[in-house]
């Protein structure tokens, strides 16, 4: 394929830049980026040594001390210019996301658009980092709270959203006055370097401290440089529940803060009044979009028994129309999984469904042939199961959709909530009462609850995140910015006496 987009993004066979204006210490160890689209090697990236990490954290800390003094609107102006550069590079960066990760080109372009959108959001936010004013119980006193930059923020991102999730964190953190160190997935390292190159030019143009945005590359051990470092007050980590427990315990042991965005086991409840055209459209995209590799992917359909057969038949018909192939072809609906290991895990999950007594309406497999030479392409599956099966309780990061039958609304809600994860949920209904019950405190226990749209995808204006084993963190919009700042309560005495709170008298 034509790889001109690599040149547009200033990507070469080997890359080792760490931040604008400074080079890292080159090592002899490299991460190889291999595309799941065709199995080709895209390039190599140097891994970060402990010595190099220490160099990076020192400079990121120094940069923070300068950056926090910039007025927030001025910091927002830098982010605004980054958004403009993303617009110029949207096609090239979207192509890289699609080629290195394997999601469809439209989804790759959409991910870059999310970056642009969060830049726009952050620019407005830079003039709204406000606190509250409270009435003091003491005369001639004023109380208020304000928010200050937190420090160096560590961002650990996953392969499935190789650029957007970093931007959700970094753009908000930057306008808040923090510096960022980004540990990207070792499966998509070139996406991180491309973003760093684009942002680096903007920082240099504005004479901003280049080390407010740094990247480190490598596996788990490199991420642990961040999680165990007391100089990094906040770690924002996206990944599996297993990874989140490891990160959370490491950060908690040093009394740091964690913002965890972990796995999802997302369900759509389909009621008898539902518009089945909406159901099929939302369920199919939720289940096979990004080849089922979104944390918000639809894993379970909880279907009323009166419409179970009709929904099942329509799903099977829709799956027969799916086109699987290179994600760079807009005619294809589904591209590859991230690597061969993911494909093998998918096949293993299918066998586990069978072992636990589940049955398949559509049984997936690893696809073979010239078009699928990378070994990462699979066909999707639809299985009839019960919610209590062990495999159903787990998150399978692949296009494996479970169908579960219910009779009473409360049973459906209990099934929806009856998993350890609590990220995204949805109900398809035209009954106002059903939707209100679902959205009430007695309804969905997830961080996201939708009506008449699927579980997959979210707008940047809302706070994104989930409950239970999903980690409890919130990123992106609403007041998620508060995670990247520290709150300070201030009291000013403008009188000529020193009265104590609670009426305490202290005389001498």
Secondary structure by P-SEA (a helix, b strand, c coil): cccccccccccccbbbbcccccccccccbbbbbbbcccccccbbbbbbcaaaaaaaaaaaaaaaaaaaaccaaaaaaaaaaaaaaaaaaaaaaaaaaaaaccccaaaaaaaaaaaaaaaaaaaaacccbbbbbbbbcccccccccccccccbbbbbbccccccaaaaacaaaaaaabbbbbbbcccccaaaaaaaaaaaaaaaaaaccccccbbbbbbcaaaaaaaaacccccbbbbbccaaaaaaaaaaaaaaccccccbbbbbbbbbbccccaaaaaaaaaaaaacccccccccccccccccccaaaaaaaaaaaaaaaccccccccccccccccccaaaaaaaaaaaaaaaaacccccbbbccccccccccccbbbbbbbbbccccccccccccccbbbbbbbccaaaaaaaaaccccccccccccccaaaaaaaacccccccccccccccccccccccccccccccccccccccccccccbbbbbbbbbccccccccccccccc
